[in-house]
Amino acid sequence: MLELAVDYITFALNVAGALVVLYGSVQAFPKILKIEFSYKNKFHAYENVKRTYVQKLILALDFFVAADLLRLIALPTLDEIILIAMIVFIRTILNYSLSKEIHRHKE
């Protein structure tokens, strides 16, 4: 029973993360096209789109990490612990680098 509930919740969290990535991509694509065909100084115009898109990616990574941690807490096996720990580590590093990218462009 617990395993089934964890599966449903982690699936929902993964779907939410995927939807955030999809939403961010759909939101950014027309802005990128507009910049390509309208602006002469594209660098500054891209920075705003990039910052917004990276924020969406960070939010999506948070959903993915939450799903992995829930699975780890609810159904711990040694193989699962090692696998999920590596995945969470990689996603945390990615999240950190994306956050640094946003803060670098705000300065």
N, C-alpha and C positions, 0 to 999 in steps of 0.2 A: 504494500500500500504506500509506504513512504517513498519507495523507489519510483513508483508511478507518478506520485505528486511532484517529486523532484524533477523527473523527466519533463513533465508538462511545464513547470515553472521555468526551468532552464531553457526549454524550447521557446517559451514566450519571451524571455529576456534576449535570446539570440535573434529572434525575429524582430524585436524592438530595435536592437542594435543595427540590424540589416536595413530596417526601414529608415533609421536616422541617416545612414550612409546614402541610401537611395534618395532621400529627401534633399540632403546636402548637395548631391550630384546634380539632381534635377534643378535645384535652385541656382547652382553655380554655372551650369552650362549656358543658359541664355545670356548671362552677364559676361561670360568669356567671349561669346560671339559678338556681343555689342562692343566690347572693348576692341576686339580685333578689327572691326569694320568702322569704328568711330573715332578712336583716340589716336593722337600722334605720340603722346608720351604714355606708352602702355605700362611701363614699370609701376608707376604709382597707382594706376587704376587696378592693376592686378593684385596689388598688396591688400586692398580691402576685400576683394573676392577670396583671396587665399586665406586671409585671417578668418573670415566667416566659415569657410569650408573646413579649415583645420579644427575650428571649435566644434563643428558637427562630428568630425572624426574622433575627437577626444571623447565626446559624449557617447558615441557608439562603442568605443573601446571600454568605457566604464560599464556599459551594459554587458559586453562580452566577458569582462573580468568578473562581474557579479555572478553571471551564470556559472562560470568555472569554479568560483569559490563556493557557491551553494552546492554544486555537485561534489566538491571535495569535502565539505563539512558533513553532508548527509550520507555519502556513500564512500567512506574512505577504504581504499585498498592500497597496498604499497605501490603497485603499478600506476594507479590513478593519481596518487599523491605526487609521484615523480613527474608524470606527464603533465598534470595540471600546474604543478609548481613551475615547470619550464615554460609552459604557455603563458602563465600569469607574469612571469619574469620578463619574457619577451614583450608582452603587451604593455607592461609597466614602463619598460625602457622606451618603447615607441611613444607611449603617452607622454613621458617626460620630455622626449626630444621634440614632439609636436608643441608642447607647452612652451618650451624654450624658444621655439621658432616664433610663436605668437608674441611672446614678451620682447623678443629682439626687435620685431617690427613696430611695436608700440613705442619704443624709445626714440 
